[in-house]
Amino acid sequence: MEKISKFIYFVVCYVFFVFTDLYLSNIMVEQLASGYKMSNPVFSLNYIKNTGAAFSILQDSRELLIIVSMIALVLLALYVIKHIKTIPLKSIFFITILSAGIAGNLHERIVYGYVRDFFQLNFINFPVFNVSDIFINIGVIALIILILIKKTK
């Protein structure tokens, strides 16, 4: 696939995942704010305002988290642009999901001053999370797997 096609793929996927993230988060928060409740043995919907990062680290460090997120997004974009010829399409896809998750949380930190979390796992003690966090975890785990597969070949 030629460079320009891969770059267009990167941009289209990125825009799609960012809008999907923000759209789903808005729907969830609106539903929960209007009184919607859901709970079962696996998970519940529980809206919280998270002023920190994963596992409640760096609470009330909004500016630092904004800066770190912006740096991460720039570095990921620069990596893709610099290596676009040699990066496999599936790696671009997962870098896009990771980037969209970072951008979703960044957007909420800038606009609201916190990240809106609402998924709570009931079967283990785990922090409440959101769609952006799911995207970040999928991206990171998939990229680690792809790197490990490449290293073993």
C-alpha positions in Angstrom: 0.0 0.0 0.0 1.4 3.4 -0.9 2.3 6.0 1.7 -0.5 8.4 1.0 -3.1 5.6 1.2 -1.8 4.5 4.6 -1.8 8.0 5.9 -5.4 8.5 4.7 -6.3 5.2 6.4 -4.6 6.5 9.6 -6.5 9.8 9.6 -9.9 8.3 8.7 -9.6 5.6 11.4 -8.4 8.2 13.9 -11.4 10.6 13.3 -13.8 7.6 13.3 -12.6 6.3 16.7 -12.4 9.8 18.3 -15.9 10.6 17.3 -17.1 7.1 18.4 -15.5 7.6 21.7 -16.9 11.1 22.4 -20.4 10.1 21.1 -20.7 7.0 23.2 -19.3 8.8 26.3 -21.9 11.6 25.8 -24.7 9.1 25.5 -23.6 7.2 28.6 -23.2 10.3 30.7 -26.6 11.7 29.6 -28.3 8.5 30.4 -26.7 8.2 33.8 -27.4 11.9 34.6 -31.1 11.3 33.8 -31.3 8.5 36.3 -30.6 5.4 34.3 -29.1 2.6 36.4 -27.7 -0.7 35.5 -25.9 -3.3 37.5 -25.3 -7.0 37.3 -22.7 -9.4 38.7 -20.2 -8.5 35.9 -20.4 -4.7 35.7 -22.4 -1.6 36.7 -22.7 1.8 35.2 -21.5 4.3 37.8 -20.7 7.9 36.7 -17.6 9.5 38.4 -15.5 12.5 37.6 -11.9 11.4 37.5 -9.3 14.2 38.0 -6.4 11.8 37.7 -5.0 9.0 35.5 -5.4 5.3 35.6 -5.8 3.7 39.1 -6.3 7.2 40.6 -2.7 8.2 40.2 -1.8 11.9 39.7 -5.1 13.1 41.1 -5.7 16.8 40.4 -2.8 17.0 38.0 -4.8 18.2 35.0 -2.1 20.3 33.4 0.5 17.6 33.7 -1.8 15.0 32.2 -2.8 17.4 29.4 0.9 17.9 28.5 1.8 14.2 28.7 -1.2 13.4 26.5 -0.3 16.0 23.9 3.3 14.8 23.8 2.1 11.2 23.4 -0.2 12.1 20.5 2.6 14.1 18.8 5.1 11.3 19.2 2.7 8.6 17.9 1.8 10.8 14.9 5.5 11.5 14.1 6.3 7.8 14.4 3.5 6.9 11.9 4.6 9.7 9.5 8.3 8.8 9.7 7.8 5.1 9.3 4.6 5.0 7.2 6.2 3.0 4.4 7.3 0.1 6.7 4.5 0.0 9.3 2.0 -2.8 8.6 -1.6 -1.8 8.3 -2.7 -3.6 11.4 -0.1 -1.7 13.5 -1.4 1.6 12.1 -4.9 0.5 13.1 -3.9 -0.2 16.7 -1.8 3.0 16.9 -4.9 4.8 15.7 -7.0 3.2 18.4 -4.4 4.1 21.1 -4.2 7.6 19.8 -8.0 8.1 19.7 -8.2 6.9 23.3 -5.6 9.3 24.4 -7.3 12.1 22.4 -10.7 11.3 24.0 -9.4 11.6 27.5 -7.4 14.7 26.5 -10.5 16.3 25.1 -12.5 15.6 28.3 -9.6 17.0 30.5 -9.5 20.2 28.5 -13.3 20.7 28.1 -14.5 19.4 31.5 -11.5 19.6 33.7 -11.8 15.8 34.4 -12.4 12.5 32.6 -15.9 11.0 32.7 -15.7 7.4 33.8 -18.7 5.1 34.1 -17.9 1.4 33.6 -17.3 -0.4 36.9 -16.4 -4.1 37.1 -18.1 -5.8 39.9 -16.3 -9.2 40.0 -12.9 -7.6 40.8 -11.7 -4.5 42.5 -10.8 -2.4 39.5 -11.0 1.4 38.9 -14.0 2.8 37.0 -13.1 3.4 33.4 -14.5 4.8 30.1 -14.5 4.2 26.3 -11.2 6.0 25.9 -9.6 3.8 28.5 -10.8 0.7 26.6 -9.3 2.1 23.3 -6.0 2.8 25.1 -5.8 -0.7 26.5 -6.8 -2.4 23.3 -4.1 -0.4 21.4 -1.4 -1.0 23.9 -2.1 -4.8 24.3 -2.4 -5.3 20.5 0.8 -3.4 19.8 2.7 -5.4 22.5 1.4 -8.6 20.9 2.4 -7.5 17.4 5.9 -6.5 18.6 6.4 -9.9 20.4 5.2 -11.8 17.3 7.6 -9.8 15.1 10.5 -10.5 17.6 9.9 -14.2 17.6 10.0 -14.5 13.8 
